[in-house]
Amino acid sequence: MITREQMEKLKKLQDYLRSLESVAVAFSSGVDSTFLLKVAKDMLGDKVMAVTAQSCSFPKRELKEAIAFCEKEGIKHVICESEELSIEGFAQNPKNRCYLCKKELFEKIKKIAADNGMKAIVEGSNLDDNGDYRPGLQAVAELGIKSPLRHCDLTKADIRALSHYLHLPTWEKQSFACLSSRFVYGETITEEKLGMVDKAEQLLLDMGFHQVRVRIHGMMARIEIDPSEFGKLMEEENREKIAKTLKVYGFTYVTLDLMGYRTGSMNETL
């Protein structure tokens, strides 16, 4: 069910995007950016383009979904190389890691947008993101990137409900953040370990777990899933499969976080 308030927020978003005249959307194929891109396309037609960053911290499944969505909707789509590990200081995983990444990424998107005559650049952070440690939003502000979903007071729950209303397949998609967010601050990020995390999370998704994170602590995997799925994971066949497979991927120890899935759990130490 869509509430009157949610419909009013959608109308506000539509009017806001229409006022921008033309936009380049930073598109990750996630719940938020898919919704933002769809509404922008509906309002601005061919005066919209999507830009997706390809890197070792962005799973191939997400890139494939981004490509498929843009093809289906007839949206111009540019894929740019944005290898975070080449950014000075990024691999050391400092507390402002996300700032370093977003600054480099949006500088590239700004050039792509200018080359294609787009007047504004928009990204998909929502109102709920204001409550967590999000250094990337500093780069968004510094570079003049617009955040329509936050501007229109849209929460994640609003976005999911309105995505369902618009028949978007992402309305119940699991939340996602770049794979670098799985590392403890100060622990070196490597392509090998990013691959380990990617494969481990893909295994859990393939096994039917809905919302997953595999946090990496040295060579230990800390699995976060919804507590309602603890029983499924602890079934002997599933438990053994997960433990054995993650060890093949390179993990020495495999653990389950009893607090369950939550966003930004690595920020709890800050």
Summary of the structure (lengths in Angstrom):
residues: 270
radius of gyration: 18.8
end to end distance: 38.2
largest distance: 56.7
contacts: 846
relative contact order: 0.13
helix: 56%
strand: 14%
